Amino acid sequence: MTFKTRLLAAALGATVVATSLASLAHAAPTATVVTTPVSATQIRYGTIKIDGLNIAYREAGDPSLPKLVLLHGWPSSSHQYRNLIPALASRFHVIAPDYQGFGNSDHPDPATYHYSFDAISTTVEKFLAAKGFDHYGLFVQDYGGPVGFRLVGRHPEALDWLIIQNTNAYEVGFSAAWDGFRKKLWLDRTTANEAPLAAFNTPDAIRSIVYLGGAGHPELIAPESYETDAASVAGPTNLRIQLDLFYDYRTNPQSYPAWQKFLRDHQPKTLIFWGEHDPFFTPEGGEAYLKDLPKAEIHRLNAGHFATEDNLPYIADHIVSFYDHVVKPVR
């Protein structure tokens, strides 16, 4: 191609581009751009600053509806409730925070920040106050129990009703999976005693033990559930956070008598969903609640630790039904 030919081609190309731009500029004023409305039942994602920490959360439902707080377990986050939230949002104003060190909340360095269930419960308390949740139903699972029982122990007037799903408040609830914690780590925190327990935070253990272990419908458990959790606890800093909380968990059994007394004294309207094949918490741990809450409604599920993963419609339907028939009439 000669220089003259290249020059002509370049000129023609510039003309085409200029013409196209002019056409777009001319068309722009007549184009319709739609901003779709946001439904109250869609999940809204946000962060709020609590004591210098960014606390992430998921929220859905009209604020005028009864409020329901979902507290997540280890090693998850509010992602645990990604499907339950929209299933309940037409009936409740639902919120689920990520604890510090979990999910999309800040992960302060454990070298300078003390991770404990006391600290998490204090942060959640301030978070709920900032979001206007002064009274609510409370769904607790796994770590959600130690956080939630501390929370309502300080503010019993805030608790409208209680939903329990595989979270321990009785000695009989500990499975053999806790032996390394109770008989070694909690008695003597050493690197040697931590090492076997650190393995619980590996991708393979999170997948095969925490999520698929005991699941009644493993084919319904989405891979992104355990993959998201594994990514959240990956790396030396995040592992140290988890090990700090593994050690601090020793403070929870010491509080069991106080939590049990709270249940006996206040008799909250309580709904229990218990995965009978949870690797960490025994069926007896679920039954033990009935000693202190004889009127509680319990559903024994062919499920593991995270029952909402493969029993979602059943759990959501019975939450709504329980509220309508047991909670709502007395409010």
N, C-alpha and C positions, 0 to 999 in steps of 0.2 A: 504494500500500500504506500503510495507516494505521500509526501508531506501535505500536498494540496488536498488529497483525498482524506487524510486523517483530519485535517482542519475542517473540511466540510462535514465529516461525520460528527466531530465534536460540536459543531455549530448546530447541526440537526438535533443532536442529543440534548443540548441545552434548551433548544426551542421546545422539545417534547416535555422536558421537566418543568419549564416555566408554564407551559400550557396546562399541565396536570395540576400544578400548585394553584394556578388561577381558578381552575375548575373546582378544586376542593374549597378554596376560599369563598367562591360564589355559592357552593352548595351548603356550607356550614350553617348559615342563618336559618335555612329551611329544614335542617335535620332535627329529628326528635330524639332527645336523650332522656331515658326513663330512669328515675331514681325509685327503685322499688320500695314499698313500705316494709318496715321491720315488724314482724309479728311478735306479739308478747311471748309466744311460746318458743321462739328461736333463742338459742343460747347466745348470750352476750358475754364477751371476754373483757376483763379489765384488770388493772392493778391499783392498789392503794398503798400509800406509805403508812406503815405502822412502826413506831419507834425506830425510824431510820431504815426500815426494811421494806422493799417492794413485795407486797403479798398479792399474788395472782389469784384470780377466782373466775368461776363460771356462774352465770346467773340467768334465770329465765322465769317467766310468769309475771302477771300483773302485780305490782306492789300492793294492791288492795286485797289480794287473796291471802289466805292463811299462810304463814311463813314456815318454811321447812329448811333446816340446815343439814347438809350431808358432810360428814367428817370421814375422810379417807383412811385407808390402812397402809401398811408397809407392803411393798416398796413403791407404792403408787402415788397418786395425786388426784386432783379433781377429774383427771382423765378417766379414772375408775368409774365415774358417774356420767360419762359422755352420752350414754344411751338412756339412763334412768331419768336424767333431768328433763329432756323433752317429753318423755312419757308421762311426767307428772305436772308439767308446766301449765297445762290448761286448768288445773285445780289448785295449784299452790304457787306461791312466790318462793322459788327454790334458789339456794345459793350453796356453793361448794368451794371453799378456799383450798389453796395449796399451802401446806405448812412451810415455814422456812426450812430450806435444805431439801425441798421436794419440788418436783414439777417445774413450773415457770416462776416460782417465787425466788427471791434472792437466796443464795447459798453462801452465807458468810463463812469465812475461814474458821474451822474448828480450833485452830491454833490460838485464836483470839476471841472466839464466841463460844459460850457454853451451851451446848445442845442438851435439852432436857424436856421431859413431858410437862414440867411446871412452866418452862419458858414458852413452849408451844401453846399451852392452854391460855396463858396470859395474852399472847399475841392474838389468838382466835377471839378471845373475849373482847379485846380492843377493836378488832376487825369488825365483829358483829355490831358493836356499838356505833362504829363509824358508818356502817351500812344501814343503820336504823332497825336492826333486828333485836328488839327489846324483849320479845317473847316469841316462842317458836316450837315447832315439833323438831325432834332431833334424831337423825339417823346416824348410828355409830357402827363402824366396822373395824376390827383389828385395832390399830393405833387410835382410831377414832374413839374407842371406849375410854382409855386412860385420859385422853384429852377432854372428852365430853363429860365424864364423871367429875373431873376436877372443875370444869366450867359450871355445871349445874349445882355442884356442891357449894360453890360460892354464891350462886344466884338461883336458888330453887324456884323463885317466883317466875323465872324466865321460861321454865319448861312447861309446855302445854301437853306434850305427849312424847313417847319414846319408841324408837324402832331400833332393835338390836339385831345385828347380823354377824355372827362369829367374832365376838369380842369377849375377852375373858374378865370375869370378876370373881372367880371361885378357884380355889386350889385344884379341885377335881378336874378343872378344864384343861390343865396342861397335859399335852401328849408327850411321848418319849422324845420328840424332836427338841424339847427344851432342856434335856439333860445336860447338854454342854453349857448352857447358860446357867442353870440353877445350881449345878454341882461343881462347876469350875469357874467360869468367867465372873459370876457375881460374887464368888468367894475370894477370887484372886485374879485381878485383871493383869494378865501378862500377855506378851506377844504369842507365846505358845498356846495359851488358852483362847486367844482371839482367832488364831489362824483357821481352825476348822469352821468357825462360825462365819468368817469372811466369805467362805464359799457359798453361803446362802445368797450372796449378792451377785453371783456370776450369771451371765445370760442363760446358761443351761439350767441352773437351779431355779431361776425365776420362771422359766418356761415349764420345766418338767415337774417341779415340786409345787411351787406357789400357785400356778395357774391350772395346769393340767392334772395335778395330783388330786385324785378323788372326784374329778369333774364327772357329772352324770352325762353331759353332752359335750365332750371335748371338741367335736366338730363345729360347735357354735362359738368357740372362743377365738376371737380374732387375733391373728399374729401381732398386730400393732399394739395390743394390750401389753403383752410381756416384752415386746421390743422397745416400746416407749419407756417402760419402767427400767429395763436394763440400761438404757442410755442415760436415764436420770441419775442412776447410782454409779455410773462408770467413772473410773479415774481415782487416784489416791485420795484426793480431798473429799470427794463424795463418799468413798468407802469409809474414811475416818468419821464422817458425819454419822453414817449408819452404825458403825461400831460404838460410837459414843452413846447413841440411843439404845443399842443392844445392852450396853452396860447400865444405862439409866433405867431400863425397864425393871430392874430389881426393886425400884421404889414403888412399883405398882402393886405387887402382892401385899406389901406392907399396908396399903390403903384399902385392900379388899373389905375388911370388916367395916370401915367407914362407908364405903360405897353400898354395901349390903344394908347397912342401917338406914342410909338415905332412901333406898328403895322401899324398905319396910315402913319407914315413917311417912313417906310422901305418897306411896302407892300410885305412881304415874301410870296413866293408861299406856300399856306396853304391848307392842307387837314384836314377835321374835321370828326371825328366819334363820334356821340353823343348817348349814351344810354338814351333813352327818359324816362325811368322809374327809373333813379338813385335816391336813397333815399336822396342824399345829394345835388345834383346839378340839377336845373330845366331845362326843355327843352328850356325855354327862355334864359338861360345862354349860351346855344349853339348858338341860333339864334343871340345873341347880337354880336358875333364876326363878323357877316356879315356887321354890320354898319361900322366897321373900315376896314374890308377886303372884299369888295364887290365881288371880283373875287375868293374868297375861294370856294372850293368844299366841300359840306357838305353831310354827309350820316347819316340820322336819323334812329337809330336802335331800334328794339324791344329788349332792353337790359337794364341792370342795371349799376352798378358802374364799374365793371370789364368786359367790353364788349369783350375783347380778349379771355376770358374764353369760351364763347359759340358762338362767331362769328368769330373765327380765320380765316377760309379760305377766307371769304368775306373781312375781313380787310387786310390780307396779299396780296390778289390779287389786291385790289384797291390801296394799297401802291405802288406796282410794276407798275401798270398801270398809276398812277398819275405821278410817276417819269419819265416814258417813254414818256408820252404825254405832260407834263407840265414843268417839271424841266429840264430834259436832253436836250431838244432843245436849251435852253438859256445858258447852261454852256459852 
